[in-house]
């Protein structure tokens, strides 16, 4: 693990999985975007559609905000609804006074991009493959007053122990933990959401991944009332639409929480099937980062860019890894899909690897 004071180093911080399936992407089976397949469910679509009758009125987020607070057993003053978790990164970058920002990589690149856009200099702590991309709190500079880490981390699928992340907390430091994929972890193990005993803790959650609402934009922040107030002042008026608020309210209901928990176990089973299949390519030089705990896996293999192109020709989109600081062109991220889709993908991967070797 090391600190990197360089700037973007050629990494396209604004490249995300959706770029893999734009334009002609409709013909491809999507393993590039980390949104759960076959979502949103019919009952959630109906709830969102039912909200359309109220579009003449300005959005009122009080009920949804209270529902999020109840879900995490915190006061409503510790909750802020946002237009997706990505908006929260922009708010943090704009609203907080930051002297020394550190982003732990490889991870979702939008936090660093937002900080840089707001004029902040960003240092990177790069987790290493030989350490399993595991977090060492001692590697984070002591004078950092803003630290950003994902859990489970996109794209490595590493789930850091909550106690390890909490070691990063310091008086005067804002500790931002991106838990956008934590509800895809069975039992939400290692969650910090709802914790009020960790100083400076800011937890981001997204409803777009598990529920398939990327096009609706809904997420939320859990933090101290003072931090929430500062972020809220940086938001435009009515930042979350009425349909998005209806979705947030619905997803906080007990049956929805139970459905998400069930989905997390199904994802774990499907991921195990994917990883087992990928291990069969070890003789071709493919390596899976394990143990994977998110709804995606990170793999390293020779000629990955060439393999990715052949996979596209064979009808499959996967996420390139070289846009993540700390990774290079030999890395790919694969979203977890159902067993039948995975079986088809593994057959295509076999062909793609063979073609890349000739």
C-alpha positions as CSV (number, residue, x, y, z in Angstrom):
1,X,0.0,0.0,0.0
2,X,1.4,3.4,-0.9
3,X,0.4,7.0,-1.2
4,X,0.3,8.6,-4.7
5,X,0.5,12.3,-4.9
6,X,0.2,12.4,-8.7
7,X,-2.8,13.7,-10.5
8,X,-5.0,11.5,-12.8
9,X,-2.0,9.6,-14.4
10,X,-4.1,9.1,-17.5
11,X,-7.0,7.5,-15.7
12,X,-10.4,8.5,-17.1
13,X,-12.1,9.2,-13.7
14,X,-15.4,9.8,-15.5
15,X,-15.6,6.5,-17.3
16,X,-18.2,4.2,-15.7
17,X,-19.7,0.9,-16.6
18,X,-22.7,2.4,-18.5
19,X,-20.2,3.6,-21.2
20,X,-19.8,-0.1,-22.2
21,X,-23.4,-0.5,-23.1
22,X,-24.2,2.8,-24.8
23,X,-25.1,3.2,-28.5
24,X,-24.9,-0.4,-29.8
25,X,-25.0,-1.9,-26.2
26,X,-28.6,-3.0,-26.5
27,X,-27.4,-6.1,-28.4
28,X,-25.1,-7.1,-25.6
29,X,-25.6,-9.1,-22.4
30,X,-24.5,-6.6,-19.8
31,X,-21.9,-7.7,-17.2
32,X,-20.4,-4.1,-17.2
33,X,-23.0,-2.3,-15.1
34,X,-23.4,-3.2,-11.4
35,X,-27.2,-2.8,-11.3
36,X,-29.1,-6.0,-10.4
37,X,-30.7,-7.6,-13.4
38,X,-34.5,-7.8,-13.7
39,X,-35.1,-4.7,-11.6
40,X,-37.0,-2.7,-10.5
41,X,-39.5,-5.3,-9.5
42,X,-43.1,-4.9,-10.6
43,X,-44.4,-3.8,-7.2
44,X,-41.8,-1.0,-7.1
45,X,-42.6,0.2,-10.6
46,X,-46.2,0.4,-9.6
47,X,-45.4,2.5,-6.5
48,X,-43.3,4.8,-8.7
49,X,-46.0,5.1,-11.3
50,X,-48.6,5.8,-8.6
51,X,-46.6,8.9,-7.6
52,X,-47.0,10.5,-11.0
53,X,-50.4,11.9,-10.1
54,X,-48.7,14.2,-7.7
55,X,-46.2,15.7,-10.1
56,X,-47.9,19.1,-10.0
57,X,-46.8,19.6,-6.4
58,X,-43.3,20.4,-5.3
59,X,-41.5,17.3,-3.9
60,X,-41.8,16.8,-0.1
61,X,-39.1,14.6,1.2
62,X,-40.1,14.5,4.9
63,X,-41.8,11.2,4.9
64,X,-39.1,9.4,2.9
65,X,-36.4,11.0,5.1
66,X,-38.2,9.8,8.2
67,X,-38.4,6.3,6.7
68,X,-34.6,6.2,6.1
69,X,-34.0,7.4,9.6
70,X,-36.3,4.7,11.0
71,X,-34.6,2.0,8.8
72,X,-31.2,2.9,10.3
73,X,-32.5,3.8,13.8
74,X,-31.0,7.3,13.7
75,X,-32.6,10.8,14.2
76,X,-34.0,12.3,11.1
77,X,-31.5,15.1,11.4
78,X,-28.8,12.6,10.5
79,X,-30.3,11.8,7.1
80,X,-30.0,13.6,3.8
81,X,-31.7,12.4,0.6
82,X,-29.8,12.9,-2.6
83,X,-30.1,12.4,-6.3
84,X,-28.1,9.2,-6.2
85,X,-25.0,8.6,-4.1
86,X,-23.0,10.4,-6.8
87,X,-24.6,13.7,-5.9
88,X,-23.5,13.3,-2.3
89,X,-19.8,13.2,-3.5
90,X,-20.3,16.6,-5.2
91,X,-22.0,18.0,-2.1
92,X,-19.2,16.8,0.1
93,X,-16.6,18.3,-2.2
94,X,-18.4,21.7,-2.4
95,X,-19.7,22.1,1.2
96,X,-16.8,20.9,3.4
97,X,-13.6,22.8,4.2
98,X,-10.9,20.4,3.2
99,X,-7.1,20.9,3.5
100,X,-5.8,17.4,2.8
101,X,-8.1,14.9,0.9
102,X,-7.2,11.3,0.5
103,X,-9.0,8.7,-1.6
104,X,-8.3,5.0,-1.0
105,X,-8.0,3.3,-4.4
106,X,-8.8,1.3,-6.4
107,X,-12.4,2.4,-5.9
108,X,-15.3,4.2,-7.5
109,X,-13.7,7.2,-9.2
110,X,-16.4,9.8,-8.8
111,X,-15.4,10.9,-5.3
112,X,-11.9,11.9,-6.6
113,X,-13.4,13.5,-9.7
114,X,-15.8,15.6,-7.6
115,X,-13.1,16.7,-5.3
116,X,-10.8,17.8,-8.1
117,X,-13.6,19.6,-9.8
118,X,-14.2,21.6,-6.6
119,X,-10.5,22.6,-6.6
120,X,-9.1,20.2,-4.1
121,X,-5.8,18.5,-4.4
122,X,-6.3,14.7,-3.9
123,X,-3.8,12.2,-2.6
124,X,-4.3,8.5,-3.3
125,X,-3.6,5.6,-1.1
126,X,-3.2,2.6,-3.5
127,X,-4.1,-0.8,-2.1
128,X,-2.0,-3.5,-3.6
129,X,-2.9,-6.8,-5.3
130,X,-0.3,-8.7,-3.3
131,X,-2.2,-7.6,-0.1
132,X,-5.5,-8.7,-1.5
133,X,-6.4,-5.0,-1.9
134,X,-7.0,-5.0,1.9
135,X,-7.0,-1.7,3.8
136,X,-4.2,-0.8,6.2
137,X,-5.3,2.3,8.2
138,X,-1.6,3.1,8.9
139,X,-1.1,3.9,5.3
140,X,-3.4,6.9,5.4
141,X,-1.5,10.1,6.1
142,X,-2.2,11.2,9.7
143,X,-2.9,14.8,8.6
144,X,-5.6,13.8,6.1
145,X,-8.8,15.6,7.1
146,X,-11.0,13.9,4.5
147,X,-10.7,10.2,3.7
148,X,-12.9,8.3,1.3
149,X,-13.1,4.5,1.2
150,X,-15.6,2.1,-0.4
151,X,-17.1,-0.9,1.4
152,X,-17.5,-3.3,-0.3
153,X,-15.1,-1.6,-2.6
154,X,-15.9,-1.2,-6.3
155,X,-14.2,-2.7,-8.3
156,X,-12.2,-5.1,-6.1
157,X,-15.3,-6.6,-4.3
158,X,-13.3,-6.5,-1.1
159,X,-15.3,-6.1,2.1
160,X,-13.2,-4.4,4.7
161,X,-13.9,-5.1,8.4
162,X,-16.0,-2.2,10.0
163,X,-13.5,-2.1,12.8
164,X,-10.6,-1.5,10.4
165,X,-12.4,1.3,8.7
166,X,-13.4,2.8,12.0
167,X,-9.6,3.0,12.9
168,X,-9.4,5.7,10.3
169,X,-11.6,8.1,12.4
170,X,-9.8,11.0,14.0
171,X,-11.0,14.2,15.7
172,X,-11.2,16.8,12.9
173,X,-11.3,14.3,10.1
174,X,-14.3,13.5,7.9
175,X,-14.4,9.8,7.1
176,X,-16.6,9.0,4.1
177,X,-17.6,5.4,3.6
178,X,-19.3,4.5,0.3
179,X,-21.7,1.7,1.2
180,X,-23.5,1.8,-2.2
181,X,-23.2,-2.0,-2.4
182,X,-23.5,-3.0,1.2
183,X,-27.1,-4.0,0.9
184,X,-25.9,-6.7,-1.5
185,X,-23.9,-8.3,1.3
186,X,-25.8,-10.9,3.2
187,X,-26.7,-9.6,6.6
188,X,-25.1,-6.3,5.7
189,X,-21.9,-7.5,7.4
190,X,-19.4,-4.8,8.3
191,X,-21.9,-2.0,7.8
192,X,-21.2,1.4,9.5
193,X,-24.6,2.9,8.5
194,X,-26.4,3.8,11.6
195,X,-23.3,4.1,13.8
196,X,-23.2,7.3,15.8
197,X,-20.1,6.5,17.8
198,X,-17.5,7.0,15.1
199,X,-16.3,10.6,15.0
200,X,-16.6,12.4,11.6
201,X,-18.3,9.4,10.0
202,X,-20.3,10.0,6.7
203,X,-22.0,7.0,5.2
204,X,-23.4,7.0,1.6
205,X,-26.0,4.6,0.5
206,X,-27.6,4.1,-2.9
207,X,-30.9,2.6,-3.9
208,X,-30.0,2.4,-7.6
209,X,-28.0,-0.9,-7.5
210,X,-30.1,-3.4,-5.7
211,X,-33.4,-1.9,-6.9
212,X,-32.5,-1.0,-10.5
213,X,-33.1,2.7,-10.2
214,X,-30.1,4.2,-11.9
215,X,-32.4,6.2,-14.2
216,X,-34.3,7.6,-11.2
217,X,-31.3,8.8,-9.1
218,X,-32.0,8.2,-5.4
219,X,-29.6,7.7,-2.5
220,X,-28.9,9.1,0.9
221,X,-26.3,10.3,3.4
222,X,-26.0,9.4,7.1
223,X,-23.9,11.7,9.1
224,X,-23.8,14.1,12.1
225,X,-26.6,16.8,12.1
226,X,-23.9,19.5,11.5
227,X,-22.5,17.7,8.4
228,X,-26.0,17.0,7.1
229,X,-26.9,20.7,7.5
230,X,-23.8,21.8,5.6
231,X,-24.6,19.4,2.8
232,X,-28.2,20.5,2.6
233,X,-27.2,24.1,2.3
234,X,-25.1,23.1,-0.8
235,X,-28.1,21.3,-2.4
236,X,-30.4,23.1,-4.9
237,X,-34.1,23.3,-3.9
238,X,-36.1,20.2,-4.3
239,X,-33.2,18.0,-5.3
240,X,-35.0,14.7,-5.2
241,X,-38.0,14.2,-7.5
242,X,-41.4,13.0,-6.3
243,X,-41.1,9.6,-8.1
244,X,-37.6,9.1,-6.4
245,X,-39.0,10.0,-3.0
246,X,-41.8,7.4,-3.6
247,X,-39.1,4.8,-4.4
248,X,-37.1,5.7,-1.3
249,X,-40.2,5.3,0.9
250,X,-41.1,2.0,-0.6
251,X,-37.6,0.6,-0.4
252,X,-37.4,1.3,3.4
253,X,-40.5,-0.8,4.1
254,X,-39.9,-4.1,6.0
255,X,-41.0,-6.2,3.0
256,X,-38.5,-4.4,0.8
257,X,-35.7,-4.7,3.3
258,X,-36.5,-8.5,3.5
259,X,-36.5,-8.8,-0.3
260,X,-33.2,-7.1,-0.6
261,X,-31.8,-9.4,2.0
262,X,-33.0,-12.4,0.0
263,X,-31.5,-11.0,-3.1
264,X,-28.2,-10.6,-1.4
265,X,-28.1,-14.3,-0.6
266,X,-29.0,-15.1,-4.2
267,X,-26.2,-12.8,-5.5
268,X,-23.8,-14.6,-3.2
269,X,-24.8,-18.0,-4.7
270,X,-24.6,-16.7,-8.2
271,X,-21.2,-15.1,-7.5
272,X,-19.8,-18.4,-6.2
273,X,-20.9,-20.0,-9.4
274,X,-19.2,-17.3,-11.4
275,X,-16.0,-17.5,-9.4
276,X,-15.8,-21.3,-9.7
277,X,-16.1,-21.0,-13.4
278,X,-13.5,-18.3,-13.6
279,X,-11.0,-20.5,-11.7
280,X,-11.1,-22.9,-14.6
281,X,-9.1,-20.3,-16.6
282,X,-6.2,-20.3,-14.1
283,X,-4.0,-22.1,-16.7
284,X,-4.7,-19.2,-19.1
285,X,-3.3,-16.8,-16.5
286,X,-6.6,-15.5,-15.2
287,X,-6.7,-14.6,-11.5
288,X,-9.8,-13.7,-9.5
289,X,-9.5,-11.3,-6.5
290,X,-10.9,-13.3,-3.6
291,X,-12.8,-13.4,-1.4
292,X,-15.2,-11.4,-3.5
293,X,-18.1,-10.0,-1.4
294,X,-19.9,-7.6,-3.7
295,X,-22.2,-8.2,-6.7
296,X,-19.2,-8.1,-9.0
297,X,-15.8,-9.6,-9.3
298,X,-12.4,-8.3,-10.4
299,X,-10.2,-10.4,-12.6
300,X,-6.7,-10.1,-14.0
301,X,-5.7,-11.8,-17.2
302,X,-3.2,-11.4,-20.0
303,X,-4.4,-9.4,-23.0
304,X,-7.5,-8.3,-21.1
305,X,-8.2,-5.5,-23.5
306,X,-8.1,-7.9,-26.5
307,X,-10.3,-10.4,-24.6
308,X,-12.8,-7.6,-23.8
309,X,-13.0,-6.8,-27.5
310,X,-13.7,-10.4,-28.4
311,X,-16.3,-10.7,-25.7
312,X,-18.1,-7.7,-27.2
313,X,-18.1,-9.4,-30.6
314,X,-19.5,-12.5,-28.9
315,X,-22.3,-10.5,-27.3
316,X,-21.0,-9.6,-23.8
317,X,-20.1,-6.3,-22.3
318,X,-17.6,-6.2,-19.4
319,X,-16.1,-3.3,-17.5
320,X,-12.5,-2.3,-18.3
321,X,-10.4,-1.9,-15.2
322,X,-7.7,0.5,-16.4
323,X,-9.7,3.6,-15.5
324,X,-9.4,2.8,-11.8
325,X,-6.2,4.2,-10.2
326,X,-4.1,1.3,-9.1
327,X,-5.2,-1.0,-11.9
328,X,-4.0,-1.4,-15.5
329,X,-5.1,-2.7,-18.8
330,X,-4.9,-6.4,-17.6
331,X,-8.0,-5.9,-15.3
332,X,-11.7,-6.5,-15.9
333,X,-14.7,-6.2,-13.7
334,X,-17.6,-8.6,-14.1
335,X,-21.1,-8.1,-12.7
336,X,-22.7,-11.1,-11.1
337,X,-25.6,-12.5,-13.1
338,X,-27.9,-15.5,-12.9
339,X,-26.5,-19.0,-13.4
340,X,-27.7,-19.3,-17.0
341,X,-26.2,-16.0,-18.0
342,X,-22.9,-16.9,-16.3
343,X,-22.8,-20.2,-18.1
344,X,-23.2,-18.5,-21.5
345,X,-20.6,-15.9,-20.5
346,X,-18.0,-18.5,-19.5
347,X,-18.5,-20.2,-22.9
348,X,-17.9,-16.9,-24.6
349,X,-14.9,-16.2,-22.3
350,X,-13.4,-19.5,-23.4
351,X,-13.7,-18.5,-27.0
352,X,-12.4,-14.9,-26.3
353,X,-9.3,-16.2,-24.5
354,X,-8.5,-18.6,-27.2
355,X,-8.9,-15.9,-29.9
356,X,-6.6,-13.6,-27.9
357,X,-3.9,-16.2,-27.8
358,X,-3.6,-16.4,-31.6
